[in-house]
């Protein structure tokens, strides 16, 4: 089987991107955000040096249902930051699609003049680390032994009740959008 990486900008891939992201995050117990894939694809089409989505296909057939993995990264000037990835697991092949995707994104990163590629966080290897994330961290460490602390993630909720209400409304709207898109 030969894998084919393809730059994705066509809106026909929106549903498949959602499916692959959801499947990957369910395997790790991660939070499934409601990405605006329509807008992200448009941005990637209109600004190919700022945003890139690469999909992986197991053969020449690039129909959305044939995509087995994807990665989305964005250009922040001196660095390219990996944002989202998704993949499926096929019973007929145990292929690590991530290697090809990261390599393609690193090459794109270099072509834009970025100085480094940010793959996102890794676990520190302690006993408290979630087993589901250990494999992802090991994968990221294959590309570099250097781990650099970039920053910390903070959440400020000056009005906790309003923040909870806004979160419920936002999640409800995402759910309704998902229902509508699945019926359409």
Secondary structure, 3 states (H helix, E strand, C coil): CCCEEEECCCHHHHHHHHHHHHHHHHHHCCCCCCCCHHHHHHHHHHCCCCEEEEEEECCCCCCHHHEEEEEEEEECCCEEEEEEEEECCECCECCCHHHHHHHHHHHHHHHCCCCEEECCCCCCCCCCCCHHHHHHHHHHHCCCCCCCCCCCCCCCCCCHHHHHHHHHHHHHHHHHHHHHHHHC
